[in-house]
Amino acid sequence: MDTLLQTDSAWDGAPYANYPSGRPEISVLRITVPAHSVLPWHTHPMPNAGYVLSGTITVEKPDGEKRTVNAGDVLPETVGSVHRGVTGDSPVTLIVFYAGSKGMPLSQRR
């Protein structure tokens, strides 16, 4: 068994405060982002983490803080913090795990 990620904070160092209240709902999405894409600025209301199956993506915040993740890497996402993803010359395929509650949106555009 390999532990790919175990953390109590997001990639930018912000600690996770708590899980959302209400009935728990786990969502797992397979997301493919085309090459040369700039995703819209957005936030997440719950803890989540993305595993990069293929490609490379850079996650950035408006203040310029960035983290680049490659195939095989896991990124603990921020909660309530505005960010976006930017891809390079190759498409990126991610598996993203969201730990939310029933009816909660997975992300919100900002």
Buried (B, 14 or more C-beta within 10 A) or exposed (E): EEEEEEEEEBBBEEEBEEEBEEEEBEEEEEBEBEEEBEBEEBBBBBBBBBBBBEBBBBBBBEEEBEBEBEBEBBBBBBBEBBBBBBBBEBBBBBBBBBBBBEEBEBBEEE
